[in-house]
Amino acid sequence: MSKELPKGFLWGGATSDFQYEGGFNEGGRGISSHDYETDGSKEHPRHHTMKMPDGTLIEPNSSFILADSVPKEAQPVFLDDQYYPSHKAVDFYHHYKEDIKLMAEMGFNVYRFSISWSRIFPTGEEEKPNEAGLKFYDNVINEMAKYNMQPLITISHDEMPVHLALKYNGWTSRKVIDAYVKYAKTLFERFGNRCKYWLTFNEINAVRGFGPTGVRNANGQDRYQADHNMFVASAKAVKLGHKLVPGSQFGTMYAMSEIYPATCKPEDMFHHLQEHRENWYFIDIMGRGYYPSYADELLKRHGVKDLHMEPEDKQTLKEGQLDFIAFSYYRSNTTKKGDDWFNVGGNPNPYLKETPWGWPVDPLGLRYCMNEIYDRIQKPIFIVENGMGAIDKADENGYVEDDYRIEYLQEHLSAMADAINIDHIPCLGYTMWAPIDLVSLSTGEMKKRYGFVYVDMDDKVNGSLKRTPKKSFNWMKHIIETNGAALD
Ligand code: BG6
């Protein structure tokens, strides 16, 4: 069966503001929750230590909720002996024209990027948005339009103005719903005439694992309350977006590491069902517009006594259902009775090889996911992240022979094409993570590179930031220009 994809398929790449943009204190941007993440490494993961003006340290892994002694409105300071990668990242803020040109050269007709909430509302609570922040994204979108590249905007990529995180303990408070809806409305009014596809959140099923949302290490009650508030915020944004931007299409992005039962022992199978529902919980509620029958049992298992819901929430969830299901796919996992995949992560699979960061490589798992999601939700899907973090060795000109990345993408794109052409899964597009090297989310390293384009910068921010296409650049260009046919 040919791998050529249906006409109109969206080909592109994806990035997030704090991993890519830099310019953290330029153009009136406020401080974002991710700005406190230090660098790290595979061996010594980064953390979110914050030093408050009164000298109090909010230690790594602590939750904002534990920091009762801290004046909630005060802004933490940065530690002199730490490096914060998001402050500079790879400086898309000043390189956007060059980067978009490179993306256009590869033939991208879509580019997924996130807007930095604190660039638009520095504290989240201003009455009026920051014009300079809006202007920056205006410029980005207009630059893309020159190449007929359409935006896919992530409204919040795991972050929020730190002021909201501290003052309200992040998403545990419904006050943040109002702040988010005001922010989303501003984006729809400003960019809606040039943007059809929107993602309300990035990896909503994983985001509560990050301190910045204010619920790290919090108990099940807080976590699931925060999730509920995000469901409502998303649904309200979807309803409003449909009204303000005719023809707009909304998704939320899910972290879909496919999860397999480690054995066919009935106990392991049942455990797998329950672990799998940790993800389905999010997709079911937002994709179907109501809490599923298993929610009660799942919430009890996490020690949730009572979710606070307003009487109108049920209707809001129903009316604010997603139009498509977007997800990231990097790997699969296995689980068996006694494992805690949800909190600790999955186990390796003896049948699969792994990336240098220990992520199992499983192209068929992508086809599996696509089928599974569509079977269940019956809405188009959008693969908005997929790629391989690897250690690239650049020559003296910055050129990288990344055959391993080509192999990874060849296998995953082929599996995607099979899901579309053989299994008839409606799929809107594919945005590869991340077309231009950027800072790793989980470790803060530059060393973990994903791009088709090498950026001359090391883990400690040394480098010229020069961009150089890798071998995979031309390979991907050819795949796109043949609309997938060259995968055969
Ligand atoms: C996804 C995130 O989880 O995975 C991205 O949405 C992230 O922000 C990507 O960069 C890859 O993860 P990492 O840790 O290798 O950067």
Boltz pocket constraint, residues with backbone or C-beta under 6 A from the ligand:
constraints:
  - pocket:
      binder: B
      contacts: [[A, 16], [A, 19], [A, 202], [A, 203], [A, 255], [A, 328], [A, 385], [A, 389], [A, 433], [A, 439], [A, 440], [A, 441], [A, 442], [A, 443], [A, 448]]
      max_distance: 6.0
